[in-house]
Amino acid sequence: MSFERRPASVLLLSLVVITPLWGCGSGDGGAGGGSVSEETDAPARLLVVNKSSNTLSIVNPGTRSEVAAVEVGYAPHEVAVSRDGRFAYVTDYGVGSRPGNTVSVVDLTRRERVRAIDLWQNPRPHGIDVAPDGTLWVTTEGSGRVLQVDPESGRILQGVQTEQRTTHMVVVAPELDRVATANIGSGTVTIVDTEEARVISHVPTGAGAEGIDLLPDGRHALVTNRDAGTLTEVDLRRGRVTRSLAVGEVPIRVRAWGAGRRALVSDAGGNEIADIDLEAWRVERRLEVGAVPVGILVTPDERWAYVANTRDDRVTVVDLAAWSVAGEVVAGDEPDGMAWVR
């Protein structure tokens, strides 16, 4: 397979379709109806996407309890939060027989889905990240694109064809004017110039390149390669791999922490997370969590980590200082993507 630099197919759109959904998920019922308790006055909130419940859980991290469950689109996968913390954006991925093509917009104050952004001929939206200007970058596996979307108007501002298989997750690197996608089927990271709307390069990282996270230096990204069992560091400026490390059976997600000196990796095959010393470039310790851990979130104070165990329908709470399981959160069915709201 060739990974030479080549022009990308670019889709520039000015179409606007926002479907208002006032009142969805705000009933007095149970988890699927947006039930609310007084605990939502907590200073921070954990958001958990539940793939099989079609909901976004709003969790009080102090009590580790769900205080609201908001109905979103069918089979959602990932979530990101607006710069002001008012809205959550959920990718409605769908399933094989029923592919999705929307991003649900959830008002976190009203605790309801207020609209759906139609992505048109771009089914299976998955990865999502918010740029400093507030626009969204979304991968769409069904069309093989990464889209820039204005969440207020619903306009697709640009769409870049990655020409790779299963374009899955995305990170924004604003200092470089680039975004990077992890492409599972191609085992690559695609680096896109956001100013010129073109592919700069495809970087081979390892079989099953799935998870990706940007390091605090704004220049390097960490990539988990689930089929290769490795973690790879990519220089996004130069477009090359700088190093690679065997980390587990099926590494899925990665989150940098410790001011960029460490990283957590979820191992869906080993039912554990691994803590990587990035300076020494070695696995320092492992911790058993639940069945099939996928999503990882580290709190801004780096005291806690949350690990979504999709097979257990539980989110494990990890005390990072003690390196021990401190408790769990029961959200919905098949928890996956997570986000933090301050």
C-alpha positions in Angstrom: 0.0 0.0 0.0 1.3 3.4 -1.0 1.3 6.3 1.5 2.8 9.0 -0.7 1.6 12.6 -0.4 -1.3 13.3 -2.7 -4.2 15.8 -3.1 -7.3 15.1 -1.2 -10.8 15.2 -2.6 -12.4 18.3 -1.0 -16.1 18.8 -0.3 -17.1 22.4 0.3 -20.7 22.8 1.3 -23.0 25.6 2.4 -26.0 23.4 3.1 -27.8 24.0 6.4 -30.1 21.5 8.0 -30.7 21.7 11.8 -33.6 19.7 13.1 -35.1 21.2 16.2 -35.9 18.7 18.9 -37.3 20.8 21.7 -38.5 18.7 24.6 -36.7 15.5 23.8 -35.2 13.7 26.8 -36.8 16.0 29.3 -39.6 13.9 30.7 -40.3 12.7 34.2 -39.5 9.1 33.4 -36.4 6.9 34.0 -33.0 6.9 32.6 -34.2 7.2 29.0 -36.4 10.2 29.8 -33.9 12.7 31.1 -34.7 12.2 34.8 -32.9 14.8 37.0 -32.0 15.0 40.7 -30.8 17.9 42.8 -27.2 16.6 42.6 -26.7 18.4 39.3 -25.4 21.4 41.2 -22.0 19.7 41.4 -19.2 22.0 40.2 -18.2 19.4 37.5 -20.0 16.8 35.4 -18.9 13.6 33.7 -20.6 12.9 30.4 -20.9 9.3 29.2 -22.2 8.1 25.8 -24.2 4.8 26.0 -24.2 3.1 22.7 -27.0 0.6 23.3 -29.2 2.9 25.4 -29.0 5.7 22.8 -28.4 8.2 25.6 -25.9 10.6 27.0 -25.5 10.2 30.8 -24.8 13.3 32.9 -23.0 12.1 36.0 -22.3 13.8 39.3 -18.6 12.9 39.9 -18.9 13.6 43.6 -21.6 11.0 44.2 -20.7 8.9 41.2 -24.4 8.8 40.3 -26.3 9.5 37.1 -28.4 12.6 37.5 -29.8 12.8 34.0 -30.0 10.6 30.9 -30.6 12.5 27.6 -31.9 10.7 24.6 -29.7 11.3 21.5 -29.5 9.6 18.1 -29.3 5.9 17.4 -26.2 4.0 18.5 -24.1 7.0 19.5 -20.3 6.7 20.0 -18.4 9.8 21.0 -18.9 13.2 22.6 -17.2 16.6 22.8 -18.1 19.7 24.7 -18.4 23.3 23.5 -15.7 25.8 24.6 -18.1 27.5 27.0 -19.4 24.2 28.5 -23.0 24.8 27.5 -23.4 22.1 24.9 -22.4 18.6 24.3 -22.0 17.2 20.7 -22.7 13.5 20.3 -21.9 11.5 17.1 -24.9 9.3 16.2 -23.0 6.5 14.5 -25.8 3.9 14.0 -25.4 0.2 13.1 -24.9 -1.8 9.9 -28.5 -1.9 9.0 -29.3 1.6 10.3 -26.4 3.9 9.7 -26.6 7.3 11.3 -25.6 10.7 9.8 -26.3 13.3 12.5 -24.6 15.0 15.4 -26.8 15.5 18.4 -26.6 18.8 20.2 -27.4 18.6 23.9 -28.1 21.6 26.0 -26.4 20.7 29.3 -28.4 23.3 31.3 -31.8 22.1 30.0 -30.5 18.5 29.9 -32.1 17.8 26.5 -31.3 17.2 22.9 -32.2 20.5 21.3 -31.2 19.8 17.7 -29.6 17.4 15.3 -27.0 18.5 12.7 -27.5 16.6 9.4 -24.3 15.5 7.8 -26.0 14.6 4.5 -24.0 12.1 2.4 -21.6 11.4 5.3 -22.9 8.5 7.2 -21.4 6.9 10.4 -20.0 9.9 12.2 -17.6 8.7 14.8 -14.7 10.8 16.2 -15.2 14.4 17.2 -13.1 17.3 18.5 -13.7 21.0 19.1 -11.4 23.5 17.6 -10.4 26.8 19.4 -12.8 28.7 17.1 -15.7 26.5 18.3 -16.1 24.5 15.1 -16.4 20.8 15.2 -14.2 18.3 13.4 -16.0 15.0 12.8 -14.9 11.8 11.1 -17.4 10.0 9.0 -16.5 6.4 8.4 -19.2 5.9 5.8 -17.8 8.5 3.4 -14.2 8.4 4.4 -14.1 12.1 5.3 -13.2 14.4 8.1 -15.6 17.3 8.2 -15.4 20.8 9.7 -18.9 21.8 11.0 -20.3 25.0 12.3 -22.4 23.8 15.3 -24.5 26.9 15.4 -25.7 27.0 11.8 -25.2 23.3 11.1 -23.2 24.1 7.9 -20.5 21.8 6.7 -17.6 24.2 6.1 -15.3 21.7 4.5 -15.0 18.0 4.0 -11.7 16.3 3.2 -11.5 12.8 1.8 -8.9 10.9 3.7 -8.8 8.1 1.0 -8.1 5.7 3.9 -10.2 2.8 5.3 -12.3 3.3 8.5 -11.4 6.9 9.4 -12.2 6.6 13.1 -11.0 9.2 15.6 -9.7 12.8 15.2 -7.7 15.4 17.1 -7.2 19.1 16.3 -3.7 20.5 16.4 -4.4 24.2 16.3 -0.8 25.4 16.6 0.0 23.5 13.4 -3.3 24.4 11.6 -3.8 20.6 11.2 -6.1 17.8 12.2 -5.1 14.2 12.4 -7.3 11.1 12.0 -6.6 7.5 13.1 -7.7 5.1 10.3 -8.3 1.5 11.5 -8.5 -0.3 8.2 -5.4 1.3 6.8 -3.3 1.3 9.9 -2.4 5.0 9.4 -2.7 8.5 10.7 -3.9 11.1 8.1 -2.6 14.6 8.6 -4.8 17.3 7.1 -4.0 21.0 6.5 -7.1 22.8 7.9 -6.3 26.1 6.0 -5.9 24.5 2.6 -8.4 21.6 3.2 -6.0 19.0 1.9 -4.2 15.9 3.0 -0.6 16.5 3.8 0.4 12.9 4.4 -0.6 9.4 5.6 1.7 8.0 8.3 1.7 4.2 8.8 1.5 3.5 12.5 0.5 -0.1 12.9 -2.4 -2.4 12.1 -5.7 -1.2 13.5 -4.8 2.4 14.2 -7.8 3.4 16.3 -7.3 5.8 19.2 -5.4 9.1 19.1 -4.6 11.9 21.5 -2.6 15.1 21.1 0.3 15.7 23.5 0.5 19.0 25.3 3.4 20.2 23.1 0.8 20.5 20.3 3.1 18.8 17.9 3.0 15.1 18.7 0.2 12.6 18.8 -0.1 9.2 20.5 -1.9 6.4 18.5 -3.1 3.0 19.7 -2.9 0.2 17.1 -5.3 -2.4 18.3 -4.3 -5.2 15.9 -0.6 -4.6 16.3 -0.9 -4.3 20.1 1.3 -1.1 20.1 1.4 2.6 21.0 3.0 4.9 18.4 4.1 8.5 18.7 3.7 10.6 15.6 5.4 13.9 14.8 2.5 15.8 13.2 4.8 18.6 11.9 7.2 16.3 10.1 4.7 13.5 9.3 6.6 10.6 10.6 6.7 8.0 13.4 9.2 8.8 16.2 8.8 5.6 18.2 6.6 2.6 18.9 6.0 0.4 21.9 4.2 -2.9 22.6 1.5 -2.1 25.3 -1.1 -4.9 25.4 -3.4 -7.3 23.6 -5.9 -4.9 22.1 -5.1 -1.3 22.9 -8.1 0.9 22.1 -7.8 4.4 23.5 -5.0 6.6 24.8 -5.0 9.7 27.1 -2.0 11.7 27.9 -1.6 13.0 31.5 1.1 14.1 33.9 1.9 17.2 31.8 2.6 15.0 28.8 5.0 12.7 30.6 2.6 9.8 31.0 -0.3 8.1 29.1 -3.1 5.8 29.9 -4.0 3.1 27.4 -7.2 0.9 27.6 -6.6 -2.7 26.7 -9.9 -4.3 25.6 -8.3 -7.7 25.3 -6.7 -7.7 28.7 -9.5 -6.0 30.6 -7.0 -3.5 32.0 -5.4 -0.1 31.6 -1.7 0.4 31.2 0.2 3.5 32.5 3.0 4.4 30.2 6.1 6.4 31.2 6.6 8.5 28.1 10.0 9.8 29.1 11.4 6.2 29.7 9.1 4.9 27.0 8.0 1.8 28.9 4.9 0.3 30.5 5.2 1.2 34.1 2.2 -0.5 35.6 -1.2 -2.1 34.8 -4.5 -2.2 36.6 -7.4 -4.5 36.1 -10.7 -2.7 35.4 -13.9 -4.2 33.8 -14.8 -6.2 30.8 -13.7 -4.6 27.4 -12.5 -1.2 28.5 -12.6 1.3 25.8 -13.1 5.0 26.6 -10.7 6.8 28.9 -11.0 10.2 30.6 -8.5 11.9 32.9 -9.9 14.8 35.1 -8.3 18.2 34.7 -6.7 18.0 38.1 -5.3 14.6 37.1 -6.5 13.0 40.4 -9.0 10.6 38.7 -9.4 8.6 35.6 -12.6 7.1 34.3 -12.6 4.0 32.1 -15.7 2.9 30.2 -16.1 -0.9 30.3 -18.5 -1.6 27.4 -19.2 -5.3 28.2 -19.9 -4.6 31.9 -22.0 -1.5 31.5 -19.9 0.2 34.1 -17.4 3.0 34.3 -14.5 2.3 36.6 -13.2 5.2 38.7 -9.4 5.0 39.1 -7.4 6.9 41.8 -4.3 7.8 39.9 -2.2 8.7 42.9 -2.9 5.4 44.6 -3.2 3.5 41.3 -6.2 1.6 42.5 -9.9 1.2 41.7 -11.8 3.7 43.8 -15.4 2.9 42.7 -17.7 2.8 39.7 -20.4 4.7 37.9 -23.5 2.9 36.5 -24.6 4.8 33.5 -26.4 3.2 30.5 -25.9 0.1 28.3 -22.5 -0.1 26.6 -20.7 3.1 27.8 -18.0 4.3 25.4 -17.0 8.0 24.8 -16.7 10.4 27.7 -16.2 14.1 28.3 -15.7 16.4 31.3 -17.6 19.7 31.9 -16.4 22.2 34.4 
